[in-house]
Amino acid sequence: MLTLMLLVLGIAFAWLAVDAWLLRGGVRLPYFELLKMRGQSADHLTLEEQNERQRFDERRLTGNTNSAFVVFAVISVGCFLGVVVSWVPG
């Protein structure tokens, strides 16, 4: 029963990993574009301040589907390894 549950979870997380891979981010948007999407303005910021704030936002990894892919892939591989280990007599 545990083997079947791990197999189903592995398949589900593999599907989520594939979905996150397909939704992964492409080219990064300029910071002023991100601010416009948030409803904010960058008129009062210099270009250096915009770059510094963009680096800070990237370090926080907010909404990063690339990291979601890695998480789902690692969980999926772990579930599949659990299936293999449970099948091996020992």
VMD Tcl script that draws the C-alpha trace (Angstrom):
set ca {
  {0.00 0.00 0.00}
  {2.86 2.36 0.84}
  {4.48 1.56 -2.51}
  {1.30 2.44 -4.38}
  {0.90 5.69 -2.45}
  {4.52 6.68 -3.14}
  {4.08 5.84 -6.82}
  {0.96 8.01 -7.09}
  {2.66 10.86 -5.22}
  {5.73 10.54 -7.43}
  {3.61 10.76 -10.57}
  {1.69 13.74 -9.19}
  {4.86 15.63 -8.26}
  {6.45 14.73 -11.61}
  {3.44 16.26 -13.35}
  {3.76 19.40 -11.19}
  {7.47 19.59 -12.03}
  {6.74 19.37 -15.75}
  {4.05 22.03 -15.39}
  {6.42 24.32 -13.49}
  {9.09 23.72 -16.16}
  {6.65 24.78 -18.87}
  {5.72 27.91 -16.89}
  {9.31 28.86 -16.05}
  {10.35 32.45 -16.39}
  {12.11 33.72 -19.44}
  {13.90 37.01 -19.70}
  {13.71 39.16 -16.59}
  {11.63 42.30 -16.86}
  {13.15 45.69 -16.11}
  {12.39 46.86 -12.60}
  {10.17 49.74 -13.74}
  {7.96 47.23 -15.59}
  {7.61 45.17 -12.41}
  {6.67 48.31 -10.50}
  {4.04 49.21 -13.10}
  {2.53 45.74 -12.73}
  {2.39 46.29 -8.96}
  {0.72 49.68 -9.45}
  {3.77 51.62 -8.25}
  {5.92 54.27 -9.86}
  {9.68 54.39 -10.37}
  {9.87 58.06 -11.35}
  {11.58 59.07 -8.12}
  {14.24 56.30 -8.25}
  {17.58 56.50 -9.99}
  {18.65 53.65 -12.25}
  {21.16 52.49 -9.64}
  {18.45 52.32 -6.95}
  {16.18 50.41 -9.33}
  {18.93 47.85 -10.00}
  {19.63 47.50 -6.27}
  {15.95 46.92 -5.49}
  {15.64 44.45 -8.37}
  {18.58 42.43 -7.00}
  {16.91 42.44 -3.58}
  {13.63 41.18 -5.08}
  {15.48 38.44 -6.98}
  {17.18 37.26 -3.79}
  {13.79 36.80 -2.14}
  {12.69 34.54 -5.04}
  {9.10 35.74 -4.97}
  {6.97 33.80 -7.41}
  {9.91 32.07 -9.01}
  {8.66 29.06 -10.98}
  {12.24 27.95 -11.62}
  {12.66 27.14 -7.94}
  {9.22 25.47 -7.88}
  {10.42 23.13 -10.63}
  {13.44 22.11 -8.57}
  {11.35 21.49 -5.44}
  {8.76 19.37 -7.28}
  {11.45 17.45 -9.15}
  {13.35 16.62 -5.95}
  {10.16 15.46 -4.19}
  {9.22 13.37 -7.22}
  {12.63 11.71 -7.37}
  {12.41 11.04 -3.63}
  {9.03 9.35 -4.03}
  {10.30 7.22 -6.91}
  {13.38 6.24 -4.89}
  {11.03 5.24 -2.06}
  {9.15 3.00 -4.49}
  {12.38 1.36 -5.63}
  {13.59 0.85 -2.07}
  {10.25 -0.66 -1.00}
  {10.37 -3.14 -3.91}
  {13.90 -4.35 -3.17}
  {13.81 -7.35 -0.87}
  {15.99 -6.87 2.09}
}
mol new
graphics top color blue
foreach p $ca { graphics top sphere $p radius 0.5 }
foreach p [lrange $ca 0 end-1] q [lrange $ca 1 end] { graphics top cylinder $p $q radius 0.2 }
display resetview
